[in-house]
Amino acid sequence: MGNKLILEKESYKIVTILILLAIAVFLTYYFHFVLGSGTIFTHIFYFPIILAAIWWRRRGLIIPLFLSILLIASYYLAPNLNYPFSDDLVRAFIFMAVGVVVAILSEEMLQKDIKLRESQDKFRSVANSAVDGIITTDNNGKIVLFNPSLENMFGYGIDEIKSKHATILMPNRYKKQFIDKLDRFKSTGNHELDGKTFESLGLRKDGTEFPFEISIATWGPKGNKFTTSIIRDVTERKKTEKMLEKSLHEKEILLKEIHHRVKNNLMIISSLLNLQSDYIKDEESKNIFKESQNRARSMALIHERLYQSIDLKRMDFGDYIRSLSTELLHTYEVDPGLIKLKINVEDIFLDINTAIPLGLIVNELVTNSLKHAFPEGNSGEINVDFHPIDDYYEFTVKDNGVGFPEDIDYQNTESLGLQIVTSLTDQIDGEITLDRNNGTKFKITFKELEV
């Protein structure tokens, strides 16, 4: 069918050129041989010359060549011409020049047309093979282009969607908003969603709605702009997201339960140690049980905070320090009239991997001050500070008590508490310093562990 149309079109061109050539031959004979003149009739030559150059390009140059030869030959054959030969020679040159120029221009137009068609074919191939739906609408919202994926996505056939308004693809509640945006687009030439990607709902032919993700781009001259949208059906992705959210929620509940049970187990251990200490008469052994009990409680308190927190991996460590220090004060039955506990901490959230070892460090250092800084009857003050400094955190426990003994190396001592502090400081990649001036001050600087 296509080849037949091409042959018919080519036959039409040949017949047209032959008719124009026949007219040119007749006019040449009439003006040269009958009238003996040659002033106006050659203007008709330009029609077959230009048409042949446009239709057949370089091959069409045979027409101006034929007409030039015809003009020059008839000049010599005509008996009584009243103008010089140079006139026809100039006309012949002009015929050839016009033919060459038009042929060159036609060749360039053909190459550009070929490139344009190739570009269109590539775009059409990409669009037709794209998984996402592609749709182009004019500034009136009429659908002018779409690909097969869009048809399948919305359930329409070609004839059902072609030249229809884009509102056919959206639920009724979105149509007014779309038309308002379209009116602003027509009046200003700027689409407020141009270059943006967002989610919305589409309406299939069967009336069902589905979620999709859409990216919008506008193009074209001012006053006649088009909007091309790429639409991706995200139904399966939404289902997966809901499943993941449900699974994550279940895991959060499970993790909360784990923290709760760990806390309960540690509290049971603490209670058992407390009960066991009632049967111990040796005061030093009883203190060891009491310290172990406090260590279990300090870890239990961390798991309790995590259980109560929204974020199951991070906890407010400033609040933890306040709670633990207050509990230790009550545990050692300190007279608040003699020893003041001043807590100056910020609400800093730490990861559980940092919080657990640091919690034990807090327990050991505050306990150390409560037990040893103020012999019976002495008064004083214990300061607990926790602050961020640049990229680091700084935790200090300072008292103005009797001071740390000069003959004891805190990093090499038989004291289990200080051994725990030194070991856990290394575990969190921190640095510990001791200041013996005006009492005892332990300072620990560290960065939060990256997990």
Secondary structure, 3 states (H helix, E strand, C coil): CHHHHHHHHHHHHHHHHHHHHHHHHHHHHHHHHHHCCCCCHHHHHHHHHHHHHHHHHHHHHHHHHHHHHHHHHHHHHCCCCCCCHHHHHHHHHHHHHHHHHHHHHHHHHHHHHHHHHHHHHHHHHHHHHCCCEEEEEECCCEEEEECHHHHHHHCCCHHHHCCCEHHHHCCHHHHHHHHHHHHHHHHHCCCCCCCCEEEEEEECCCCCEEEEEEEEEEECCCCCCEEEEEEEECHHHHHHHHHHHHHHHHHHHHHHHHHHHHHHHHHHHHHHHHHHHCCCCCHHHHHHHHHHHHHHHHHHHHHHHHHHCCCCCEEEHHHHHHHHHHHHHHHCCCCCCCEEEEEEECCCEEEHHHHHHHHHHHHHHHHHHHHHCCCCCCCEEEEEEEEEECCEEEEEEEECCCCCCCCCCCCCCCCHHHHHHHHHHHHCCCEEEEECCCCEEEEEEECCCCC
